């Protein structure tokens, strides 16, 4: 004889979605992504409005670059509290400067760091290695337990690690020290706003 168990509708829907994602192999990204997103919002030193602005800035700048240059460039746009990091590659100095101007004239951008290299677009292997370096640096931040690792944004381009966030000098120095001693990191660039 089977028993009927009563569970709330939202829990049942969540279970159904989770089950379908498990079957497609997507559950870790969805569950971890949702959990991480909630944690980041709760511990972020930026206001919620600033976080929304940063997302909007990244989207606007990327769309403008894409419309103008398409696949002639490889550019990553990272915004943190209105400070924008441009990284990647452009074919010439003029294009690099033009992309910097696109970012600088975007609403709510307070400062632009144009770290775009002049040269051919990097290959997939280089970008994959950069992603791996970023994950290693973030893991070492967590292991060190010297500061709240969610306070520092890590971006890696061609082995160069860029660190962004709103931090104390002590937190920034600790983050830079950890990043600089991580395997395969060629250089560390601090782009912090300091609280003290």
C-alpha positions as CSV (number, residue, x, y, z in Angstrom):
1,X,0.0,0.0,0.0
2,X,1.5,3.4,-1.0
3,X,1.4,6.5,1.1
4,X,0.6,9.9,-0.3
5,X,2.9,12.6,1.0
6,X,1.7,16.2,0.8
7,X,4.4,18.8,-0.1
8,X,4.1,22.4,-1.0
9,X,3.6,23.2,-4.7
10,X,6.8,25.3,-5.0
11,X,8.9,22.5,-3.5
12,X,7.3,20.0,-6.0
13,X,8.1,22.3,-8.9
14,X,11.6,22.8,-7.7
15,X,12.1,19.1,-7.4
16,X,10.7,18.5,-10.9
17,X,13.0,21.2,-12.4
18,X,16.0,19.8,-10.5
19,X,15.2,16.3,-11.7
20,X,15.0,17.4,-15.3
21,X,18.3,19.3,-14.9
22,X,20.0,16.3,-13.4
23,X,19.0,14.3,-16.4
24,X,20.5,16.9,-18.7
25,X,23.6,17.4,-16.6
26,X,22.9,21.1,-15.8
27,X,22.0,21.0,-12.1
28,X,25.4,21.9,-10.7
29,X,25.5,25.2,-12.7
30,X,21.9,26.1,-11.9
31,X,22.0,25.3,-8.2
32,X,25.5,26.5,-7.5
33,X,24.9,29.6,-9.7
34,X,21.7,30.5,-7.8
35,X,23.3,29.9,-4.5
36,X,26.4,31.8,-5.3
37,X,24.4,34.7,-6.8
38,X,22.5,35.1,-3.5
39,X,25.6,34.9,-1.4
40,X,27.4,37.5,-3.6
41,X,24.5,40.0,-3.4
42,X,24.4,39.6,0.3
43,X,28.1,40.1,0.9
44,X,28.9,42.6,-1.9
45,X,30.1,46.0,-0.7
46,X,28.4,47.6,-3.7
47,X,24.8,48.8,-3.3
48,X,22.2,46.7,-5.1
49,X,21.8,49.6,-7.5
50,X,25.5,49.7,-8.3
51,X,25.5,45.9,-9.0
52,X,22.6,46.4,-11.4
53,X,24.4,49.4,-13.0
54,X,27.5,47.2,-13.4
55,X,25.6,44.5,-15.3
56,X,24.0,47.2,-17.5
57,X,27.3,48.9,-18.2
58,X,28.9,45.6,-19.3
59,X,26.0,44.8,-21.6
60,X,25.9,48.2,-23.1
61,X,29.6,48.4,-23.8
62,X,29.8,44.8,-25.1
63,X,26.8,45.5,-27.5
64,X,28.4,48.7,-28.8
65,X,31.7,47.0,-29.4
66,X,30.1,44.1,-31.1
67,X,28.0,46.3,-33.3
68,X,31.0,48.3,-34.4
69,X,33.7,45.7,-34.6
70,X,32.1,42.2,-34.6
71,X,34.7,39.4,-34.5
72,X,37.6,41.7,-35.5
73,X,38.3,42.2,-31.8
74,X,38.3,40.0,-28.7
75,X,37.3,42.3,-25.8
76,X,36.0,41.5,-22.3
77,X,34.2,44.2,-20.3
78,X,34.2,44.0,-16.5
79,X,32.5,46.7,-14.5
80,X,32.8,47.0,-10.7
81,X,31.2,50.0,-9.0
82,X,31.4,51.9,-12.3
83,X,35.1,51.2,-12.8
84,X,35.4,49.4,-16.2
85,X,38.2,47.1,-17.1
86,X,38.7,46.5,-20.8
87,X,40.8,43.5,-21.6
88,X,41.5,41.4,-24.7
89,X,42.9,42.2,-28.1
90,X,42.3,44.8,-30.9
91,X,44.1,44.8,-34.3
92,X,45.5,48.4,-34.0
93,X,45.9,51.3,-31.6
94,X,43.0,53.3,-33.2
95,X,40.6,50.5,-32.5
96,X,41.9,50.1,-29.0
97,X,41.4,53.8,-28.4
98,X,37.9,53.8,-30.0
99,X,36.8,51.0,-27.7
100,X,38.1,53.0,-24.7
101,X,36.0,55.9,-25.8
102,X,32.9,53.7,-26.2
103,X,33.4,52.6,-22.5
104,X,34.2,56.1,-21.3
105,X,31.1,57.6,-22.8
106,X,28.7,55.0,-21.5
107,X,26.3,56.1,-18.8
108,X,27.3,55.5,-15.2
109,X,31.0,54.7,-16.1
110,X,33.2,56.4,-13.5
111,X,36.6,55.2,-14.7
112,X,38.1,53.1,-17.5
113,X,41.2,50.9,-17.4
114,X,42.0,50.1,-21.1
115,X,44.2,47.0,-20.9
116,X,43.4,45.9,-24.4
117,X,46.5,44.6,-26.2
118,X,47.2,45.4,-29.8
119,X,47.6,42.2,-31.7
120,X,45.7,39.2,-33.0
121,X,42.9,37.7,-31.0
122,X,44.0,35.0,-28.6
123,X,43.2,31.4,-29.4
124,X,40.8,29.2,-27.4
125,X,43.6,27.4,-25.6
126,X,44.9,30.7,-24.2
127,X,41.4,31.7,-23.1
128,X,40.8,28.3,-21.5
129,X,44.1,28.6,-19.6
130,X,43.0,32.1,-18.4
131,X,39.8,30.7,-17.1
132,X,41.7,28.0,-15.2
133,X,44.1,30.6,-13.7
134,X,41.1,32.6,-12.5
135,X,39.6,29.5,-10.8
136,X,43.0,28.7,-9.1
137,X,43.3,32.3,-7.8
138,X,39.7,32.2,-6.4
139,X,40.3,28.8,-4.8
140,X,43.5,30.1,-3.1
141,X,41.6,33.1,-1.8
142,X,39.1,30.8,-0.2
143,X,41.8,28.5,1.2
144,X,43.7,31.4,2.7
145,X,40.8,32.8,4.7
146,X,42.6,36.1,5.0
147,X,39.6,38.1,3.7
148,X,36.2,37.6,2.3
149,X,36.9,36.2,-1.1
150,X,33.6,37.5,-2.5
151,X,34.9,41.0,-2.2
152,X,37.5,40.6,-4.9
153,X,36.7,40.1,-8.6
154,X,39.3,38.2,-10.6
155,X,39.8,38.6,-14.3
156,X,42.6,36.9,-16.2
157,X,43.8,37.8,-19.7
158,X,46.9,36.2,-21.3
159,X,48.2,35.2,-17.9
160,X,47.8,38.6,-16.4
161,X,45.5,38.7,-13.4
162,X,43.4,41.8,-12.7
163,X,41.9,42.3,-9.3
164,X,38.9,44.6,-8.7
165,X,36.8,45.3,-5.7
166,X,36.1,47.6,-2.8
167,X,38.6,46.6,-0.2
168,X,40.9,47.7,2.6
169,X,44.6,48.1,1.8
170,X,45.3,45.0,3.9
171,X,42.7,43.0,1.9
172,X,44.1,44.3,-1.4
173,X,47.6,43.4,-0.5
174,X,46.7,39.9,0.7
175,X,44.7,39.3,-2.5
176,X,47.6,40.5,-4.7
177,X,50.1,38.4,-2.8
178,X,48.1,35.3,-3.1
179,X,47.4,35.9,-6.8
180,X,51.0,36.7,-7.6
181,X,52.2,33.4,-6.1
182,X,49.6,31.3,-8.0
183,X,51.0,29.0,-10.7
184,X,51.0,30.4,-14.3
185,X,50.2,34.0,-13.2
186,X,52.6,36.3,-15.1
187,X,51.6,39.6,-13.5
188,X,49.0,41.0,-11.1
189,X,47.3,44.4,-11.6
190,X,45.4,45.9,-8.7
191,X,42.4,48.0,-9.7
192,X,40.9,48.4,-6.3
193,X,38.8,51.1,-4.6
194,X,40.1,51.3,-1.1
195,X,37.9,51.7,2.0
196,X,40.7,53.2,4.1
